[in-house]
Amino acid sequence: MQRAGQTKAIVDYVFNGSRYKLFVPSENCYIMFALGNVRCPQPSPNPGAISRGQARPAEPFGDASKRHSRMNVLQRQVEVSISGVTNGGVMTGDLHVGQGGQRRNYSIELVASGLATVDQRKIDYGEAPKVLIDTQTAAQNNKLGIWSVKQAVTDEPKAKTFSKAEEKVVDIQISEIRSGNHFYFRVVGDESAKVVDDSMKIFTDTNGTDGAPCEVKPGKVVAALFNDGSSNSWYRAKVIEKLPKGKVKVLFVDHGNIGNVVAATHLRPLDITLGTDQIPAAAKDGILALTKVRPIEEDDGVDAARFFQSMAWGKDLKARLLGESEGQVLVSLYDSDTDTPSINEKLTSEGLARVGVFDKWGSSDAMGALFKDLKEAEGKARKTRKGMWIYGEIPEEDEE
C-alpha cells in the first residue's frame, strides 16, 4: 500500500481525533491508520477500558477532537497515502477528505482548529511540513482549542544549552557505553587519571577492603568497593540514590559505570585530598554529536549500542571535541584518522542513528561539516531502508 499512492478507503471507526479503522475496498481488508505528522489529545476512556483497569486519563480537548472526526470523516470515503507503519502495525500517512474544491488535508484541518498538535519530534528533525507548522503557529496565536489551555504550553522542556569550547583532537579510550551514542571516555595520557588510579591503589592498600560508616546522600563522593575481575579495590564514586535493603546506587566517576552496592560493606569515607574538587573525574561524559538513537530498551537501541561497541570498545580512538551541552562533551569519533568517515557517520549510514538538531549560528565549521556528512549518510540509509528506516519512516509510538 505504500507504493500504491493515493488509496480510497472508508472510515469504519474513530478511536481518537487522529486514529481510525479503515476499510480499503480495493484490497478488501481493514487497516489501522493514524495521521503521520500530528497528535490528537487523549479522549475519555470507554467503559471497557475502565473495567479492565487500562483507562488512560482524558486530556483537554480530547473529546472535542474525537467528536470532530466522528462528524467529519466517520463512514465517509477518504483518500489516504501510506508513508510508514508503526511497530504495532498501525499504518501512518496523510488523509484527505471531500471531493473537488472541497477536498482538504485533514491533518491541516485538525491543527487549524486547535484540536491537534504537530508531532514535536517531526519538528525537531525537520520532517514536519512547513504548512503544518505555520498552521499550528496561527492556532497558537489565536489561542484556539488546545492552545487556550495554559498548562498545555507551560510545561515545555527547557532548551539545551550549548557551550562552544576550544575545538581539539585528542586520543581517547571508551570506559563505559550507555547507549548507541552515549558513553564515558578517558583521554590517553591524562596525568590526572594516572594520579587518581595510583592514589586509589594506595587507598586500598592502606584501608583494606572492609566497609566503614560514611554519610550517604545523593551527590556525595565516597569510596566504593568494586571487583575489576582480579580483586576488590576502592574507587571514587558519587552517590546517586538510596535503594531498599541498605543498598545504594553509585556512579564510579573515573570510569562511568553505575553499580548498586551494599552501603555497610561496600562504602567508606574518601580522603579529602581525593575529592573530585581536588582531582577532577578521569572519565568524561560524552555523546556522539548530532546523533539521535533509539532507547536501549528497544531492539533498534540495542542494535545501535552493539554496533557502537564493535566500532569503539577496547580501541584507541581519535576524538574531535566540538563543545559541551548539558554537561556532556559533544564528540565526533574516528577509529583511525580524522579524515576518514566518523563513527557518528557509520552509525547513521547503518540506519541505527538519525541526525539531531543543528544550530548553525552557534556551531563551528567542523560541526557544520559533520552535519552535512550525517545528512548524506541518513539519506542513503532511508533510501535503502536500513535499520530504523525499514518501513520508510521512523515508526510513531503506538498510542493505544
C-alpha angles and dihedrals in degrees: 000000000000089000094044095078114205110018126188116232141162121233105236100175139006117219095175136335094291106026126074147163109239133194112215109202095192090058095031090226144107122241136185110237135185130183106258106219105032140061126210122206119260113269125217112292120253120245092254093058090047092052091050092049091240098112119134117211115258118251127217112284091006092122092043091052093049091046091051091054093046090053097044109034110013112117090359130121113253137171120236132187113202115218101166148341131237126234086258093058097256112143116225134199144094128322127202124194131191131032137259113346090356093059110119142169104254094207090060090048093053094046092046090054093051091245096115139029129219111254104262092214090058089052092048092050093045093243100115113102112252092233090060093049092048090048091051091049090054091049090050093050091050092045093232123173111318091017092061089069111083098208090057090073106024098073096062115144116255115258114255115253119229122203117195110221131184104289114234142156118234138173112248144173123214112240099178136011116207100172142337092297106014120085147140121239143184125218111238110244094018105157094203090058091053091047094052093045092052092043093052091050089055089045090054093047091049100045103029119217101291118118122241134199112273140160110275114197132132111278095021115130113221139156113271127191117238133172110223092189097273104055145332115279137169119253133179111262137177118221110239102177144333116255132199122276094034096298128136131202111225138180114221096223098200094053107023100234124130125221141177110227137176106254096213096054105023105043135066136161117280122231112259090237090060097054120124088246087064100037115021119232109277094216117072122208106238139179130190102255119246094004132120122191136182118268114272089245090069127075093242089050092053091048090051092050092048092049091049090049092051090051100042116017117110094001136114104243137188114235127192106205107213103176141288134283124184091343094309124115112235107225140181107203129208128187092212127345123018088228090067124082111286125240085245088061095043091052090050094046089056090056091245095113135029132209117275130214115298124204103198093187096059099037138087129247088256091056090049092050090048091051091052092050092048094049090052091049091047091051091054092047091051093048093050093041095237125170113327090008094066091113095043098258140034107286114243119230113268104249098194 
